[in-house]
Amino acid sequence: MNENNINPLLCDPVTGACEMPFNEKTVENTIIKTENKPVKIIYYTDPICSSCWGIEPQLRKLKLEYGDYFEINYKMGGLLPDWSYNSGGISKPSDVAHHWDEASLVYEMPIDGNVWLEDPLDSSYPSCIAMKAAQIQSKEKAIHFMRVLREKLYLEKKNIAKWKNIEEAAKIAGLDIQKMKTDYDDAEELFQEDLDYGKKLGVRGFPTLFFADQNNNRFAVYGSKPYSEYENALLAVFPNAKKKTISNTDPLSLFKIYPTLTPKEFAVIRDTSYAETIILLEKLLEKGELGKQSIKNGSLYFKK
């Protein structure tokens, strides 16, 4: 593919990745340092990357089964700087709408592409910088913040480049809004560091995950892949990792860990079929034990 024709918002369902038109060919010999756990995962993502939303089920399962063995460092990729380019058949926001609806079907995750018709984003940079500002406060709250941002974008069609929507997501995630505003300048620098480090690592699209051990042996998984590929990457760098069994006895127990779950996430984590999962979740909904948010391309369940 000609690099000039790569459009970051036209995510390829075959590779499961949103590719960036990087020109850098050389990859520097960078070191990924582990800290408190045997494995460090560097995860390059972007709040508006539909393929990254597509791997939420796999990542959530990996955290439950092997979370004792790894730390995950979320790096922002800057998928959409602005609309100053015209490539890959996408030259304006409305061109993305249909593509996102298709991505929803491929990943079986709820995505409403109409945000690009109703309140289109002019850049992903504000949400990337906000994520770095959130990380200054708390890594855990920042992960929750990213999740809320994505739910607002993909299900509620909220433009997460706008401060009012960023602020709303930050409140839900329990972040200090004033501190976020104060930290914003420093967060811009941290975001630039992520972009620079990504070039050194040779990141060419999202999602990209680097699994590294204490000796800097590493294994990369590029694009949206089945769960087994992420599991195998972890075991490749730390073969002694022991899988935790996820109990299937109480279906509501997962909602104590993850307050919102899509049917695909629930199915992947519990290793059940999508159809079986829908039947189970709908029964819990009828009993009044779960709530549900529905859009044209799927749904999200939450504990009442």
C-alpha positions as CSV (number, residue, x, y, z in Angstrom):
1,M,0.0,0.0,0.0
2,N,1.2,3.5,-0.8
3,E,1.9,5.3,2.5
4,N,0.3,8.4,1.1
5,N,-3.0,6.6,0.7
6,I,-3.1,5.5,4.4
7,N,-5.8,7.1,6.3
8,P,-5.7,6.6,10.1
9,L,-9.5,6.7,10.4
10,L,-10.0,3.9,7.8
11,C,-9.2,1.0,10.0
12,D,-8.5,-2.2,8.1
13,P,-10.7,-5.1,9.3
14,V,-8.2,-7.6,7.9
15,T,-5.2,-6.4,10.0
16,G,-7.6,-5.0,12.7
17,A,-5.5,-1.8,12.8
18,C,-5.8,1.9,12.2
19,E,-2.6,2.7,10.4
20,M,-0.7,6.0,10.6
21,P,1.1,7.5,7.5
22,F,4.5,7.4,9.2
23,N,7.6,7.9,7.0
24,E,10.2,6.8,9.5
25,K,11.7,3.5,8.4
26,T,14.3,3.1,11.2
27,V,13.5,1.6,14.6
28,E,15.8,2.6,17.4
29,N,17.1,0.1,19.9
30,T,14.8,1.2,22.7
31,I,14.6,-0.4,26.1
32,I,11.3,-1.2,27.7
33,K,11.8,-1.4,31.5
34,T,9.8,-3.6,33.8
35,E,9.0,-2.2,37.2
36,N,6.9,-4.0,39.8
37,K,5.9,-7.1,37.9
38,P,7.6,-9.6,35.6
39,V,6.1,-8.2,32.4
40,K,5.6,-4.6,31.1
41,I,3.0,-4.1,28.4
42,I,3.3,-0.8,26.4
43,Y,-0.1,-0.3,24.7
44,Y,-0.3,2.3,21.9
45,T,-3.9,3.4,21.5
46,D,-6.1,6.4,20.9
47,P,-9.5,7.3,22.3
48,I,-11.1,7.4,18.8
49,C,-9.4,4.2,17.4
50,S,-12.3,1.9,16.6
51,S,-9.9,-1.1,16.4
52,C,-8.8,-0.3,20.0
53,W,-12.4,-0.4,21.1
54,G,-12.6,-3.7,19.3
55,I,-9.9,-5.3,21.6
56,E,-11.5,-4.2,24.9
57,P,-12.9,-7.8,25.4
58,Q,-9.5,-9.4,24.9
59,L,-7.7,-6.8,27.2
60,R,-10.3,-7.1,29.9
61,K,-10.0,-10.9,29.9
62,L,-6.1,-10.7,29.9
63,K,-6.3,-8.5,33.0
64,L,-8.5,-10.9,34.8
65,E,-6.6,-14.1,33.9
66,Y,-3.0,-12.8,34.1
67,G,-3.1,-9.3,35.7
68,D,-0.8,-10.5,38.5
69,Y,2.1,-10.7,36.1
70,F,2.0,-7.5,34.1
71,E,1.7,-3.8,34.3
72,I,0.2,-2.0,31.3
73,N,1.3,1.4,30.3
74,Y,-1.2,3.3,28.1
75,K,0.5,5.5,25.5
76,M,-1.4,7.9,23.3
77,G,-1.0,7.6,19.5
78,G,-2.6,10.8,18.1
79,L,-4.6,9.1,15.5
80,L,-6.2,12.3,14.1
81,P,-4.1,15.5,14.3
82,D,-6.6,17.4,12.1
83,W,-8.4,17.3,8.7
84,S,-5.6,18.9,6.7
85,Y,-5.1,15.7,4.6
86,N,-7.1,13.9,2.0
87,S,-6.2,10.2,1.7
88,G,-7.6,6.7,1.6
89,G,-11.0,7.8,0.4
90,I,-11.7,9.9,3.5
91,S,-11.4,13.6,3.2
92,K,-14.1,14.8,5.7
93,P,-15.7,13.6,8.8
94,S,-18.9,12.3,7.2
95,D,-16.8,9.8,5.2
96,V,-16.0,8.0,8.5
97,A,-19.6,7.4,9.5
98,H,-20.3,4.3,7.3
99,H,-16.9,2.9,8.0
100,W,-17.5,3.0,11.8
101,D,-20.8,1.2,11.3
102,E,-19.0,-1.5,9.4
103,A,-16.3,-1.8,12.1
104,S,-19.1,-2.3,14.7
105,L,-20.3,-5.4,12.8
106,V,-16.7,-6.7,12.4
107,Y,-15.8,-6.4,16.1
108,E,-19.3,-7.1,17.4
109,M,-18.9,-4.0,19.6
110,P,-21.5,-1.1,19.8
111,I,-20.4,1.8,17.6
112,D,-22.7,4.5,16.2
113,G,-20.9,6.2,13.3
114,N,-23.4,9.0,13.2
115,V,-21.3,11.1,15.5
116,W,-19.3,12.0,12.4
117,L,-22.5,13.3,10.8
118,E,-24.0,15.0,13.9
119,D,-21.1,16.4,15.9
120,P,-17.8,15.4,14.2
121,L,-14.4,15.6,15.9
122,D,-11.8,17.8,14.4
123,S,-8.9,16.0,16.2
124,S,-8.1,13.2,18.6
125,Y,-5.4,15.3,20.3
126,P,-7.6,16.9,23.0
127,S,-8.7,13.5,24.3
128,C,-5.2,12.2,24.1
129,I,-3.8,15.1,26.1
130,A,-6.7,14.8,28.6
131,M,-5.7,11.1,29.0
132,K,-2.1,12.1,29.8
133,A,-3.5,14.7,32.3
134,A,-5.6,12.0,33.9
135,Q,-2.5,9.7,34.2
136,I,-0.7,12.4,36.2
137,Q,-3.5,12.0,38.9
138,S,-4.1,8.3,38.8
139,K,-3.2,5.5,36.4
140,E,-6.3,3.5,37.5
141,K,-8.7,6.4,37.2
142,A,-7.1,7.3,33.9
143,I,-8.0,3.8,32.5
144,H,-11.6,4.3,33.8
145,F,-11.6,7.7,32.2
146,M,-10.5,6.3,28.8
147,R,-13.4,3.8,29.0
148,V,-15.9,6.5,29.8
149,L,-14.6,8.6,26.9
150,R,-15.1,5.8,24.5
151,E,-18.6,4.9,25.7
152,K,-19.5,8.6,25.2
153,L,-18.1,8.6,21.7
154,Y,-19.2,5.2,20.4
155,L,-22.6,4.9,22.1
156,E,-23.7,8.4,23.0
157,K,-22.2,10.1,19.9
158,K,-20.5,12.7,22.0
159,N,-17.7,14.7,20.5
160,I,-14.8,14.0,22.9
161,A,-12.6,16.7,21.4
162,K,-14.9,19.2,23.3
163,W,-13.9,20.1,26.8
164,K,-17.5,19.8,28.2
165,N,-17.6,16.1,27.2
166,I,-14.0,15.5,28.5
167,E,-15.0,17.1,31.8
168,E,-18.1,15.0,32.1
169,A,-16.1,11.8,31.6
170,A,-13.5,12.9,34.1
171,K,-16.2,13.5,36.7
172,I,-17.6,10.0,36.2
173,A,-14.1,8.6,36.5
174,G,-13.6,10.4,39.8
175,L,-10.9,12.8,38.6
176,D,-10.2,16.3,39.9
177,I,-11.3,18.6,37.1
178,Q,-9.3,21.6,38.3
179,K,-6.1,19.6,38.6
180,M,-6.7,18.3,35.0
181,K,-6.9,21.9,33.8
182,T,-3.8,22.8,35.7
183,D,-1.9,19.7,34.4
184,Y,-2.9,20.2,30.8
185,D,0.3,22.0,29.7
186,D,2.5,19.3,31.2
187,A,0.2,16.7,29.7
188,E,0.9,18.2,26.2
189,E,4.6,17.5,26.8
190,L,3.8,14.0,28.0
191,F,1.7,13.4,24.9
192,Q,4.6,14.5,22.7
193,E,6.9,12.1,24.5
194,D,4.4,9.3,23.7
195,L,4.5,10.3,20.0
196,D,8.3,10.4,20.0
197,Y,8.7,7.1,21.8
198,G,6.2,5.5,19.5
199,K,8.3,6.5,16.5
200,K,11.4,5.0,18.2
201,L,9.5,1.7,18.8
202,G,8.3,1.7,15.2
203,V,4.6,2.0,16.0
204,R,2.8,2.3,12.7
205,G,-0.8,2.0,13.8
206,F,-3.2,1.1,16.6
207,P,-3.7,-1.0,18.6
208,T,-0.1,-2.0,19.1
209,L,1.0,-3.9,22.2
210,F,4.6,-4.6,23.2
211,F,5.1,-7.3,25.8
212,A,8.6,-7.1,27.5
213,D,10.3,-9.1,30.2
214,Q,13.0,-8.0,32.7
215,N,15.8,-8.7,30.1
216,N,14.0,-6.6,27.5
217,N,13.0,-9.6,25.4
218,R,9.8,-8.5,23.7
219,F,6.9,-9.6,21.6
220,A,4.6,-7.3,19.7
221,V,0.9,-7.9,18.8
222,Y,-0.3,-5.5,16.1
223,G,-4.0,-4.9,15.4
224,S,-7.1,-6.5,16.7
225,K,-6.4,-10.2,17.2
226,P,-8.1,-13.2,18.9
227,Y,-7.5,-13.5,22.7
228,S,-5.1,-16.4,22.2
229,E,-2.6,-14.1,20.5
230,Y,-2.4,-11.7,23.5
231,E,-2.2,-14.7,25.9
232,N,0.6,-16.3,23.8
233,A,2.5,-13.1,23.7
234,L,2.5,-12.8,27.5
235,L,3.5,-16.5,27.9
236,A,6.3,-16.0,25.3
237,V,8.0,-13.4,27.6
238,F,7.0,-15.0,30.9
239,P,6.3,-18.8,30.5
240,N,5.7,-19.2,34.3
241,A,2.5,-17.2,34.3
242,K,-0.4,-19.1,35.7
243,K,-3.9,-18.4,34.4
244,K,-6.5,-17.5,37.0
245,T,-9.9,-19.3,36.5
246,I,-12.8,-16.9,35.9
247,S,-15.8,-18.2,37.7
248,N,-18.9,-18.7,35.6
249,T,-21.2,-19.4,38.6
250,D,-22.3,-15.8,39.3
251,P,-22.8,-13.8,36.0
252,L,-23.2,-10.6,38.0
253,S,-19.8,-10.9,39.6
254,L,-18.1,-9.5,36.5
255,F,-20.0,-6.3,36.8
256,K,-18.4,-5.7,40.3
257,I,-15.0,-5.6,38.4
258,Y,-16.2,-3.9,35.2
259,P,-19.3,-1.7,35.8
260,T,-20.2,-1.7,32.2
261,L,-19.9,-4.6,29.7
262,T,-20.8,-5.2,26.1
263,P,-22.2,-8.6,25.2
264,K,-19.0,-9.3,23.3
265,E,-16.9,-8.6,26.3
266,F,-19.0,-10.8,28.5
267,A,-18.8,-13.6,25.9
268,V,-15.0,-13.4,25.5
269,I,-14.3,-13.2,29.2
270,R,-16.6,-16.1,30.1
271,D,-15.7,-18.1,26.9
272,T,-19.3,-18.5,25.8
273,S,-21.1,-17.8,22.5
274,Y,-22.4,-14.4,21.6
275,A,-26.0,-15.8,21.3
276,E,-25.9,-17.5,24.7
277,T,-24.6,-14.4,26.2
278,I,-27.4,-12.3,24.9
279,I,-30.0,-14.7,26.3
280,L,-28.3,-14.6,29.7
281,L,-28.0,-10.8,29.8
282,E,-31.5,-10.3,28.7
283,K,-32.8,-12.6,31.5
284,L,-30.9,-10.6,34.0
285,L,-32.3,-7.4,32.5
286,E,-35.9,-8.8,32.8
287,K,-35.2,-9.6,36.5
288,G,-34.2,-6.0,37.0
289,E,-30.6,-6.9,38.0
290,L,-29.1,-5.2,35.0
291,G,-29.7,-2.0,33.1
292,K,-29.1,-1.6,29.3
293,Q,-28.1,1.1,26.9
294,S,-29.0,0.3,23.3
295,I,-27.9,1.9,20.1
296,K,-28.4,0.9,16.5
297,N,-25.4,-1.4,16.4
298,G,-25.5,-3.1,19.8
299,S,-25.8,-2.5,23.5
300,L,-24.0,-2.0,26.8
301,Y,-25.2,-3.6,30.1
302,F,-24.6,-2.2,33.5
303,K,-25.3,-3.2,37.1
304,K,-28.3,-1.4,38.5
